[in-house]
Amino acid sequence: MSGETGVAALSLRDRNRQAAREGVLDAAERLLQRSEDADFSMRALAAEAGVSFVTPFNHFGGKTQIIQALSARVIGRMADRFQAHKGKEDAVAGVLTMSRIAVGLLLERPGVYKAVVGSLGVVSPAPSAVWSQSRDLWAIALADLSGLAPERIVGKAEIAAQLAVGFRGCLSFWIAGEIPDEALAQAAAAASAAVLLGFAEQRRRAPLLKVLAAGPRPEIGG
């Protein structure tokens, strides 16, 4: 077998493997969508995907890893939608656009995405990569950092990491029912604005303060 043929064969194997993984993830999303308690068993997953019981384990390792893969897939969809937006925006507008796009995607299938994000909070033997993946998503929105004050003393990665924390906090309260679907966009935008206020140019601060003030808040005294 020539080296070139071997590369082509490996590429085909990789494509088949990726297709199998995507098929399992598609099946997991369908089960989450149909389930009353937004859950699934590994046996039901294999049946839904039309594969053997061991196939999901072989590709992912277990249910926790499948949920993490679903999370990475959602983050990837958010990034794709943002890139398709192609707006000429500074970092402030870019972050608020990313927030709007991300919330819009989540609200398309809230039952599925609440289950995915909520399951990420379960203790697992090894930490996931969700925070770093989320940080990278917000770094895309920050782009070249235009609109942020040049005298800031931290870089894109640090700001993006805190934007990820703020967004995840909103999702936690959303999953718990404290932020209703109709208020999630405002809550996420306000969380992003709160982070950006520490770094925005003076001319961008007043609009951010308005976004922050428009965000929902819990009732006094619960």
Secondary structure, DSSP 4 states (H G I P E B T S, - for coil): --HHHHHHHHHHHHHHHHHHHHHHHHHHHHHHHH-TTS---HHHHHHHHTS-TTHHHHHHSSHHHHHHHHHHHHHHHHHHHHHHH-----HHHHHHHHHHHHHHHHHHSHHHHHHHHHHTTS--SS--SHHHHHHHHHHHHHTT-TTB-TT-SS-HHHHHHHHHHHHHHHHHHHHTTSS-HHHHHHHHHHHHHHHHTTTB-HHHHHHHHHHHHTS--PPTT-
